[in-house]
Amino acid sequence: MKPAWAQRLQQGASLVEFVIVFPFAVLFMLGLIQVGFVFMAKTTLNHATFMAARVGATHNASRSAMNEALARGLSPFYQDGSHRNDHTRLALALAQAKVDSLLFSDLTVLSPSPEAFADFGVRDPVKGVTYIPNDNLAFRSQAVQPKSKMNLRDANLLKIKVVYGYEMKVPLMAGVVRRVMCGGDAGVDAWGDVSITESTFGLSHPVLCARYYQRGRLPIEAYALVEMQSPAYQP
């Protein structure tokens, strides 16, 4: 049987081990919970991006129409279950989603590209717009053009990219991610590497730390590709 002094030493060692391991264990568990939330957010963003592309395909690749559809797709993030009236809850969620979309999301049209409009664009003198023909594609030339390196069918594909700043809800995670991603030489070179001074005072590039991480948000990307159902207008 161990003497009393040996048992006390063993108990003290266990306490020291617990004090050292416990913070890391808590951060690990919180990180797992946050990863699950981010996975669900990515699924929601994928759907919202696809719906935005579908609306753009039928509205001449209009950015305003796609941004409106994107906000509607993101509205599940902002629904407050305390509102029992469905109409009120959805209206408030949509209004907040529109505001957040302006501040924390970017929708970029990757295709049709400016080169595609240069190769296939037709000027409409009545509407005063340049568009890519979308009708009778089976009977039009499908030759690959030099600037865009694509044919007319490829030019009628609408591809968009959305970057959305998802608000992290799990305690401590926003601070941990901010320190890791905006910690200068000690941080990760992802979405840009900045100095500790810049990360502290939010002086980095606005699309990077100052726009997302400093505000407790995590940038998530999503892509969507659909075939145009109307002529794409050049912005």
Contacts in CASP RR format, 6 or more apart in sequence:
PFRMAT RR
TARGET T0000
AUTHOR 0000-0000-0000
METHOD contacts of the structure
MODEL  1
MKPAWAQRLQQGASLVEFVIVFPFAVLFMLGLIQVGFVFMAKTTLNHATF
MAARVGATHNASRSAMNEALARGLSPFYQDGSHRNDHTRLALALAQAKVD
SLLFSDLTVLSPSPEAFADFGVRDPVKGVTYIPNDNLAFRSQAVQPKSKM
NLRDANLLKIKVVYGYEMKVPLMAGVVRRVMCGGDAGVDAWGDVSITEST
FGLSHPVLCARYYQRGRLPIEAYALVEMQSPAYQP
2 10 0 8 1.000
27 172 0 8 1.000
27 176 0 8 1.000
30 170 0 8 1.000
30 171 0 8 1.000
30 172 0 8 1.000
30 173 0 8 1.000
31 170 0 8 1.000
31 173 0 8 1.000
33 170 0 8 1.000
34 168 0 8 1.000
34 169 0 8 1.000
34 170 0 8 1.000
34 173 0 8 1.000
37 168 0 8 1.000
37 169 0 8 1.000
37 170 0 8 1.000
38 166 0 8 1.000
38 168 0 8 1.000
38 218 0 8 1.000
38 220 0 8 1.000
41 77 0 8 1.000
41 166 0 8 1.000
41 220 0 8 1.000
42 220 0 8 1.000
42 222 0 8 1.000
44 73 0 8 1.000
44 74 0 8 1.000
44 76 0 8 1.000
44 77 0 8 1.000
45 74 0 8 1.000
45 162 0 8 1.000
45 164 0 8 1.000
45 166 0 8 1.000
45 220 0 8 1.000
45 222 0 8 1.000
46 222 0 8 1.000
46 224 0 8 1.000
47 73 0 8 1.000
48 69 0 8 1.000
48 70 0 8 1.000
48 72 0 8 1.000
48 73 0 8 1.000
48 74 0 8 1.000
48 162 0 8 1.000
48 222 0 8 1.000
49 70 0 8 1.000
49 160 0 8 1.000
49 162 0 8 1.000
49 222 0 8 1.000
49 223 0 8 1.000
49 224 0 8 1.000
50 224 0 8 1.000
50 226 0 8 1.000
51 69 0 8 1.000
51 70 0 8 1.000
51 72 0 8 1.000
51 73 0 8 1.000
52 66 0 8 1.000
52 67 0 8 1.000
52 69 0 8 1.000
52 70 0 8 1.000
52 73 0 8 1.000
52 107 0 8 1.000
52 160 0 8 1.000
52 162 0 8 1.000
52 224 0 8 1.000
53 66 0 8 1.000
53 158 0 8 1.000
53 159 0 8 1.000
53 160 0 8 1.000
53 224 0 8 1.000
53 225 0 8 1.000
53 226 0 8 1.000
54 69 0 8 1.000
54 226 0 8 1.000
55 65 0 8 1.000
55 66 0 8 1.000
55 68 0 8 1.000
55 69 0 8 1.000
56 62 0 8 1.000
56 65 0 8 1.000
56 66 0 8 1.000
56 69 0 8 1.000
56 158 0 8 1.000
56 226 0 8 1.000
57 158 0 8 1.000
57 226 0 8 1.000
57 227 0 8 1.000
57 228 0 8 1.000
57 229 0 8 1.000
57 230 0 8 1.000
58 229 0 8 1.000
58 230 0 8 1.000
59 65 0 8 1.000
59 66 0 8 1.000
59 230 0 8 1.000
60 131 0 8 1.000
60 230 0 8 1.000
60 231 0 8 1.000
60 232 0 8 1.000
60 233 0 8 1.000
61 109 0 8 1.000
61 112 0 8 1.000
61 158 0 8 1.000
61 228 0 8 1.000
61 232 0 8 1.000
61 233 0 8 1.000
61 235 0 8 1.000
62 233 0 8 1.000
63 107 0 8 1.000
63 109 0 8 1.000
63 235 0 8 1.000
66 107 0 8 1.000
66 160 0 8 1.000
67 101 0 8 1.000
67 107 0 8 1.000
68 98 0 8 1.000
70 101 0 8 1.000
70 105 0 8 1.000
70 107 0 8 1.000
70 162 0 8 1.000
71 94 0 8 1.000
71 97 0 8 1.000
71 98 0 8 1.000
71 101 0 8 1.000
72 94 0 8 1.000
72 97 0 8 1.000
73 97 0 8 1.000
74 97 0 8 1.000
74 100 0 8 1.000
74 101 0 8 1.000
74 105 0 8 1.000
74 164 0 8 1.000
75 90 0 8 1.000
75 93 0 8 1.000
75 94 0 8 1.000
75 96 0 8 1.000
75 97 0 8 1.000
76 93 0 8 1.000
77 93 0 8 1.000
77 97 0 8 1.000
77 100 0 8 1.000
77 166 0 8 1.000
77 167 0 8 1.000
78 92 0 8 1.000
78 93 0 8 1.000
78 94 0 8 1.000
78 96 0 8 1.000
78 97 0 8 1.000
78 100 0 8 1.000
79 89 0 8 1.000
79 90 0 8 1.000
79 93 0 8 1.000
80 89 0 8 1.000
80 92 0 8 1.000
80 93 0 8 1.000
81 89 0 8 1.000
83 89 0 8 1.000
83 92 0 8 1.000
101 164 0 8 1.000
104 164 0 8 1.000
104 165 0 8 1.000
104 211 0 8 1.000
104 212 0 8 1.000
104 215 0 8 1.000
104 217 0 8 1.000
105 162 0 8 1.000
105 163 0 8 1.000
105 164 0 8 1.000
105 165 0 8 1.000
106 162 0 8 1.000
106 163 0 8 1.000
106 207 0 8 1.000
107 160 0 8 1.000
107 161 0 8 1.000
107 162 0 8 1.000
108 160 0 8 1.000
108 161 0 8 1.000
108 162 0 8 1.000
108 163 0 8 1.000
109 158 0 8 1.000
109 159 0 8 1.000
109 160 0 8 1.000
109 235 0 8 1.000
110 159 0 8 1.000
110 160 0 8 1.000
110 161 0 8 1.000
110 223 0 8 1.000
111 154 0 8 1.000
111 155 0 8 1.000
111 157 0 8 1.000
111 158 0 8 1.000
111 159 0 8 1.000
111 225 0 8 1.000
112 120 0 8 1.000
112 132 0 8 1.000
112 155 0 8 1.000
112 156 0 8 1.000
112 157 0 8 1.000
112 158 0 8 1.000
112 232 0 8 1.000
113 148 0 8 1.000
114 234 0 8 1.000
115 147 0 8 1.000
115 148 0 8 1.000
115 149 0 8 1.000
116 132 0 8 1.000
116 148 0 8 1.000
116 150 0 8 1.000
116 154 0 8 1.000
116 155 0 8 1.000
117 130 0 8 1.000
117 132 0 8 1.000
117 234 0 8 1.000
118 147 0 8 1.000
118 148 0 8 1.000
119 145 0 8 1.000
119 146 0 8 1.000
119 147 0 8 1.000
119 148 0 8 1.000
119 150 0 8 1.000
119 155 0 8 1.000
120 132 0 8 1.000
120 133 0 8 1.000
120 145 0 8 1.000
120 148 0 8 1.000
120 152 0 8 1.000
120 155 0 8 1.000
121 130 0 8 1.000
121 131 0 8 1.000
121 132 0 8 1.000
121 133 0 8 1.000
121 234 0 8 1.000
122 130 0 8 1.000
122 131 0 8 1.000
122 132 0 8 1.000
122 133 0 8 1.000
123 129 0 8 1.000
123 130 0 8 1.000
124 130 0 8 1.000
124 131 0 8 1.000
129 233 0 8 1.000
129 234 0 8 1.000
130 233 0 8 1.000
130 234 0 8 1.000
131 231 0 8 1.000
131 232 0 8 1.000
131 233 0 8 1.000
131 234 0 8 1.000
132 152 0 8 1.000
132 155 0 8 1.000
132 156 0 8 1.000
132 228 0 8 1.000
132 231 0 8 1.000
132 232 0 8 1.000
133 140 0 8 1.000
133 152 0 8 1.000
133 231 0 8 1.000
134 156 0 8 1.000
134 228 0 8 1.000
134 229 0 8 1.000
134 230 0 8 1.000
134 231 0 8 1.000
134 232 0 8 1.000
135 231 0 8 1.000
137 152 0 8 1.000
137 153 0 8 1.000
137 156 0 8 1.000
140 152 0 8 1.000
141 152 0 8 1.000
142 151 0 8 1.000
142 152 0 8 1.000
142 153 0 8 1.000
143 151 0 8 1.000
144 150 0 8 1.000
144 151 0 8 1.000
145 151 0 8 1.000
148 154 0 8 1.000
148 155 0 8 1.000
155 232 0 8 1.000
156 227 0 8 1.000
156 228 0 8 1.000
156 232 0 8 1.000
157 225 0 8 1.000
157 226 0 8 1.000
157 227 0 8 1.000
157 228 0 8 1.000
158 225 0 8 1.000
158 226 0 8 1.000
158 227 0 8 1.000
158 228 0 8 1.000
158 232 0 8 1.000
159 223 0 8 1.000
159 224 0 8 1.000
159 225 0 8 1.000
160 223 0 8 1.000
160 224 0 8 1.000
161 221 0 8 1.000
161 222 0 8 1.000
161 223 0 8 1.000
162 221 0 8 1.000
162 222 0 8 1.000
162 223 0 8 1.000
162 224 0 8 1.000
163 207 0 8 1.000
163 219 0 8 1.000
163 220 0 8 1.000
163 221 0 8 1.000
164 219 0 8 1.000
164 220 0 8 1.000
164 222 0 8 1.000
165 212 0 8 1.000
165 217 0 8 1.000
165 218 0 8 1.000
165 219 0 8 1.000
165 220 0 8 1.000
166 217 0 8 1.000
166 218 0 8 1.000
166 219 0 8 1.000
166 220 0 8 1.000
167 216 0 8 1.000
167 217 0 8 1.000
168 174 0 8 1.000
168 177 0 8 1.000
168 216 0 8 1.000
168 217 0 8 1.000
168 218 0 8 1.000
174 213 0 8 1.000
174 216 0 8 1.000
174 217 0 8 1.000
175 216 0 8 1.000
177 213 0 8 1.000
177 216 0 8 1.000
177 218 0 8 1.000
178 199 0 8 1.000
178 209 0 8 1.000
178 213 0 8 1.000
178 214 0 8 1.000
178 216 0 8 1.000
179 187 0 8 1.000
179 199 0 8 1.000
180 187 0 8 1.000
180 188 0 8 1.000
181 187 0 8 1.000
181 188 0 8 1.000
181 190 0 8 1.000
181 191 0 8 1.000
181 209 0 8 1.000
181 213 0 8 1.000
182 194 0 8 1.000
182 198 0 8 1.000
182 199 0 8 1.000
182 204 0 8 1.000
182 208 0 8 1.000
182 209 0 8 1.000
182 213 0 8 1.000
182 214 0 8 1.000
183 193 0 8 1.000
183 194 0 8 1.000
183 195 0 8 1.000
183 196 0 8 1.000
183 199 0 8 1.000
184 193 0 8 1.000
184 194 0 8 1.000
184 195 0 8 1.000
184 196 0 8 1.000
184 198 0 8 1.000
184 199 0 8 1.000
185 193 0 8 1.000
186 196 0 8 1.000
187 193 0 8 1.000
191 207 0 8 1.000
191 208 0 8 1.000
191 209 0 8 1.000
191 212 0 8 1.000
191 213 0 8 1.000
191 219 0 8 1.000
192 204 0 8 1.000
192 205 0 8 1.000
192 208 0 8 1.000
192 209 0 8 1.000
194 203 0 8 1.000
194 204 0 8 1.000
194 205 0 8 1.000
194 208 0 8 1.000
194 209 0 8 1.000
197 203 0 8 1.000
198 204 0 8 1.000
198 209 0 8 1.000
199 209 0 8 1.000
199 213 0 8 1.000
199 214 0 8 1.000
202 209 0 8 1.000
202 210 0 8 1.000
202 214 0 8 1.000
203 210 0 8 1.000
204 210 0 8 1.000
211 217 0 8 1.000
212 218 0 8 1.000
212 219 0 8 1.000
END
